[in-house]
Amino acid sequence: MSSNCLFCQIVNKKASGEFLYEDNDFVVFKDIHPAAPVHLLLVPKKHIRSINDLKKEDEAIISGLFMIAADMAKKTGVNESGYKLLFNVEKGGGQVIFHLHLHLIGGWPRIDGWKK
């Protein structure tokens, strides 16, 4: 845990965050500044600063994030209408919290003419 990392504090329940999902390695909670009707943050409990800091032994974390994203998309009802998965990497890429996390964004109303 990094003592000055907001997501480490949330993961360790030292800062508030309502978990929609939790297991031994990950938590999922709503973004406090949502960019869409559904905007979740999927966060590994292990502190990894960014994608740039991944190591070979972190492969299971990345695959776990994607598996949980698919599950959370179903649970929030955006799996069929569509959603985005987004990593922001470093300040120039929009990363604000320097703890690896994946955004799941979706839930926009369907536009007439969309076909599945």
C-alpha positions in Angstrom: 0.0 0.0 0.0 1.2 3.5 -0.8 0.1 5.7 2.1 -0.6 8.7 -0.1 -2.5 6.8 -2.8 -6.3 7.4 -2.7 -7.1 4.1 -4.3 -4.9 2.2 -1.8 -6.8 4.0 1.0 -10.2 3.0 -0.6 -9.0 -0.6 -1.1 -7.9 -0.8 2.5 -11.2 0.9 3.7 -9.3 3.9 5.1 -11.3 6.2 2.7 -14.9 5.8 1.7 -15.9 3.9 -1.4 -19.0 1.7 -1.9 -17.8 -1.6 -3.4 -20.0 -3.1 -6.1 -17.6 -6.0 -6.2 -14.7 -7.3 -4.1 -12.5 -10.4 -4.1 -9.0 -11.1 -2.8 -7.4 -9.2 -5.6 -9.8 -6.5 -6.9 -12.5 -4.0 -6.0 -15.0 -2.2 -8.2 -16.7 1.0 -7.3 -18.5 3.9 -9.0 -16.5 6.9 -10.3 -17.3 10.0 -8.3 -17.2 12.1 -11.5 -19.0 9.8 -13.9 -18.6 10.4 -17.6 -21.6 8.3 -18.4 -24.7 6.7 -16.7 -22.5 3.7 -15.8 -18.9 4.6 -14.9 -17.1 2.1 -12.8 -13.5 1.9 -11.6 -12.0 -1.6 -11.5 -9.0 -1.5 -9.2 -6.4 -4.2 -8.3 -5.7 -4.3 -4.6 -2.0 -4.5 -5.4 -0.5 -1.0 -5.8 0.8 -0.7 -9.4 1.5 2.9 -10.3 0.4 2.6 -14.0 0.5 0.4 -17.1 4.1 1.5 -17.5 5.0 -0.2 -14.2 3.6 -3.7 -15.0 5.8 -6.6 -14.6 5.6 -10.1 -16.1 4.1 -11.4 -12.8 1.2 -9.0 -13.2 -0.3 -10.7 -16.2 -3.0 -12.3 -14.0 -4.0 -8.8 -12.8 -4.6 -7.5 -16.3 -6.6 -10.6 -17.4 -8.5 -10.4 -14.1 -9.5 -6.8 -14.8 -11.0 -7.8 -18.2 -12.8 -10.8 -16.8 -14.3 -8.6 -14.1 -15.2 -5.9 -16.6 -17.2 -8.4 -18.7 -19.0 -9.6 -15.5 -19.7 -6.0 -14.3 -21.0 -5.0 -17.8 -23.6 -7.8 -17.5 -24.5 -6.8 -13.9 -25.0 -3.2 -14.9 -26.9 -4.1 -18.0 -24.6 -2.5 -20.6 -23.2 -5.7 -22.0 -25.6 -5.7 -25.0 -26.0 -2.0 -25.6 -22.2 -1.5 -25.5 -19.5 0.1 -23.3 -16.0 1.3 -23.3 -13.0 0.0 -21.3 -10.3 2.6 -20.8 -6.9 2.9 -19.2 -5.4 6.4 -18.8 -1.6 6.2 -18.7 0.5 8.9 -17.2 -0.5 12.6 -16.9 -0.4 13.1 -20.7 -2.8 10.3 -21.1 -5.2 11.6 -18.5 -4.2 9.6 -15.5 -5.0 11.5 -12.3 -4.8 8.7 -9.7 -1.5 6.9 -9.9 -2.8 3.4 -9.1 -3.6 1.2 -12.0 -7.3 1.1 -12.7 -9.7 0.3 -15.6 -12.7 2.5 -16.4 -15.9 0.7 -17.5 -18.1 3.4 -19.2 -21.5 3.0 -20.8 -25.2 3.1 -20.4 -25.9 5.9 -22.9 -29.4 5.8 -24.4 -29.7 3.9 -27.6 -29.9 6.1 -30.7 -32.7 5.2 -33.2 -31.2 3.2 -36.0 -28.7 1.3 -33.9 -28.8 -2.4 -34.6 -27.3 -5.1 -32.6 
